[in-house]
Amino acid sequence: MMAQNIMSDPQAAARKRMVQTQLVSRGIRDARVLLAMSKVPRHLFVEEALQGQAYGDFPLPIGEQQTISQPYIVALMTEALELLGTEKVLEIGAGSGYQAAILAELAAQVFSIERIPALASRARRNLESLRYFNVKIKVGDGTLGWPEEAPFDAIIVTAASPAIPQPLLNQLALGGRLVIPVGDCYSQTLTVVRQSPEGLEFDYRGGCRFVKLIGSYGWSE
């Protein structure tokens, strides 16, 4: 958990407004997710020149041709994981670390894979500066998952894949949830997969648009 006093942050009002106008108004109901989104200082995960736009209803560039997702999409995907606080979570696509910080507020352990070394380093710095010590980041091919740490109670993929990578399904614990955008280069469907005793169950949560998931089981670079 983050040790700093968020209430001393002048951006706290902007976060509260973001939660009410962008999340609650669109049907995000998980109280723990709403609290996490109101606590984590999103503006610290974007470039300094863009900090004034950090709580707007849109994604923002974070360098390396990558983006930080729109707040509503972060909340929607996080809520779909149904986290209670005891879980071991795998994130594919650390970016600047914002989604991992949200997950760190909601789960026991977070493992995040980022293929771009510069972004992985930035995510580590951001998370360490905010004292999130339950997150581990490595550089690698996210489509292969993190077999040494499997199984995972929840897996979130923050890039678009043409199909669900089989290694991620293999690393999902019984009862676990996987959230991933699946589709072509231009539009995808946010897909929730649950590993049940009877097999995989699929739930489709609507359209979305993400950068490509590059890797052995995603798009070629």
C-alpha positions in Angstrom: 0.0 0.0 0.0 1.1 3.5 -0.6 2.5 5.3 2.4 2.3 8.9 1.2 -0.6 11.1 2.3 -2.7 11.4 -0.8 -5.0 13.9 0.9 -2.2 16.4 0.9 -2.0 16.1 -2.9 -3.6 19.1 -4.7 -4.8 16.7 -7.4 -7.1 14.8 -5.0 -10.1 16.9 -6.1 -9.4 16.1 -9.7 -9.3 12.4 -8.9 -12.5 12.6 -7.0 -14.2 14.4 -9.9 -12.8 11.8 -12.3 -14.2 9.0 -10.2 -17.7 10.5 -10.0 -18.1 11.8 -13.6 -16.2 9.1 -15.5 -16.5 5.9 -13.5 -19.6 6.0 -11.2 -21.7 7.7 -13.9 -20.9 4.8 -16.3 -21.7 2.0 -14.0 -18.4 1.1 -12.2 -19.7 -0.2 -8.8 -16.9 -2.0 -7.1 -16.2 0.2 -4.0 -12.6 -1.0 -3.7 -11.9 -0.1 -7.3 -13.4 3.3 -6.9 -11.3 3.9 -3.8 -8.1 2.8 -5.5 -8.8 5.1 -8.5 -9.4 8.0 -6.1 -6.1 7.3 -4.3 -3.5 6.6 -7.0 -1.9 9.8 -8.4 -2.4 9.2 -12.1 -0.7 12.5 -13.0 2.6 11.0 -11.7 2.5 8.3 -14.4 2.4 10.6 -17.4 4.9 13.1 -18.8 5.2 16.3 -16.8 3.9 18.4 -19.7 0.7 16.3 -19.8 0.0 16.2 -16.0 -2.7 18.8 -16.4 -4.6 16.4 -18.6 -4.0 13.2 -16.5 -7.6 13.1 -15.2 -9.3 13.7 -18.5 -11.6 11.1 -20.2 -9.0 9.8 -22.7 -5.8 7.9 -23.0 -2.4 9.7 -23.1 0.9 8.9 -24.7 3.7 7.7 -22.4 6.5 7.4 -25.0 7.8 4.5 -27.0 4.5 4.6 -29.0 2.6 3.4 -26.0 -0.3 4.9 -24.0 -1.8 5.1 -20.5 -5.4 3.9 -20.9 -8.4 6.0 -20.4 -9.5 6.0 -16.7 -12.8 4.3 -17.4 -11.1 1.5 -19.3 -8.7 1.0 -16.4 -11.6 0.8 -13.9 -13.7 -1.4 -16.2 -10.9 -4.0 -16.7 -9.9 -3.9 -13.0 -13.5 -4.4 -11.8 -13.8 -7.4 -14.2 -11.0 -9.1 -12.2 -13.2 -9.2 -9.1 -10.3 -8.7 -6.7 -10.8 -9.2 -3.0 -7.3 -8.5 -1.7 -5.7 -11.9 -1.4 -5.0 -12.6 -5.1 -1.8 -13.1 -7.1 -2.2 -11.0 -10.3 -0.3 -11.0 -13.6 -0.3 -7.9 -15.7 0.8 -7.9 -19.3 2.0 -4.5 -20.4 3.4 -2.4 -17.4 3.6 0.8 -19.4 4.4 3.6 -16.9 3.1 1.5 -14.0 -0.4 3.1 -13.4 -2.5 -0.1 -13.8 0.0 -1.9 -11.6 -0.4 0.7 -8.9 -4.2 0.2 -9.0 -3.7 -3.5 -8.8 -1.3 -3.1 -5.9 -4.0 -1.4 -4.0 -6.4 -4.3 -4.6 -4.3 -7.5 -4.6 -1.7 -9.2 -2.4 0.9 -9.6 -5.2 1.3 -8.1 -8.7 3.7 -9.5 -11.3 4.0 -7.3 -14.4 5.7 -7.9 -17.7 6.8 -5.1 -20.0 8.6 -5.7 -23.3 10.2 -2.2 -23.6 13.1 -1.8 -21.1 12.8 2.0 -20.9 9.1 1.7 -19.8 9.9 -1.1 -17.4 12.5 1.0 -15.7 10.1 4.0 -15.6 7.3 1.8 -14.1 9.7 0.6 -11.4 10.8 4.1 -10.5 7.2 5.3 -10.3 6.0 2.4 -8.2 9.0 2.5 -5.8 8.6 6.3 -5.3 5.0 5.7 -4.2 6.1 2.8 -2.0 4.3 0.0 -3.8 6.5 -2.9 -2.7 4.1 -5.7 -3.7 4.8 -5.3 -7.4 7.5 -7.1 -9.3 8.3 -6.1 -12.9 10.4 -7.9 -15.5 11.2 -7.2 -19.2 10.1 -9.9 -21.6 7.5 -11.3 -23.9 4.2 -10.9 -22.1 2.4 -13.4 -24.3 4.5 -16.2 -22.7 3.3 -15.2 -19.2 5.4 -15.8 -16.1 5.4 -19.6 -15.7 7.7 -19.5 -12.7 5.1 -17.6 -10.7 2.0 -19.3 -12.0 -0.8 -20.0 -11.3 -2.4 -16.6 -11.1 -5.8 -15.7 -9.7 -6.2 -12.9 -12.2 -4.5 -11.9 -15.4 -5.0 -8.5 -17.1 -3.6 -7.8 -20.6 -3.4 -4.1 -21.4 -2.7 -4.5 -25.1 -4.7 -5.9 -28.0 -4.2 -9.5 -29.2 -5.5 -11.2 -32.3 -6.3 -14.2 -30.1 -6.0 -15.2 -26.4 -2.4 -16.4 -25.8 -2.5 -20.1 -24.8 0.3 -19.7 -22.2 -1.9 -17.2 -20.3 -4.8 -19.6 -20.2 -2.5 -22.3 -19.0 -1.3 -20.0 -16.1 -4.8 -19.1 -14.9 -5.8 -20.7 -11.6 -9.0 -22.6 -11.2 -11.6 -19.9 -10.6 -9.3 -17.3 -12.0 -10.2 -14.4 -14.4 -8.4 -13.2 -17.5 -9.3 -9.8 -19.0 -8.0 -9.1 -22.5 -8.9 -7.0 -25.6 -9.2 -9.4 -28.6 -9.5 -8.3 -32.2 -7.8 -6.7 -35.2 -5.4 -3.8 -35.3 -8.2 -1.2 -35.2 -10.8 -2.4 -32.9 -11.2 -5.1 -30.2 -13.7 -6.6 -27.9 -13.0 -6.6 -24.2 -13.1 -10.2 -23.3 -13.3 -11.8 -19.8 -12.4 -15.4 -19.4 -13.1 -17.5 -16.3 -11.4 -20.8 -15.6 -14.2 -22.9 -14.1 -14.3 -26.6 -13.2 -16.4 -27.1 -16.3 -13.9 -25.3 -18.6 -13.4 -21.8 -19.9 -16.3 -19.4 -19.7 -16.3 -16.2 -21.9 -18.0 -12.9 -21.3 -17.8 -10.0 -23.7 -17.8 -6.5 -22.3 -18.0 -4.3 -25.5 -15.7 -2.6 -27.9 -12.3 -1.0 -27.1 -9.1 0.0 -28.8 -5.6 -0.7 -27.5 -2.1 -0.7 -28.9 -0.9 -4.1 -30.2 0.3 -6.9 -28.0 3.6 -7.8 -29.5 5.0 -11.3 -28.9 5.1 -14.9 -29.8 1.4 -15.4 -29.3 0.4 -11.8 -30.3 1.3 -9.6 -33.2 4.8 -9.7 -34.8 6.8 -6.5 -34.3 
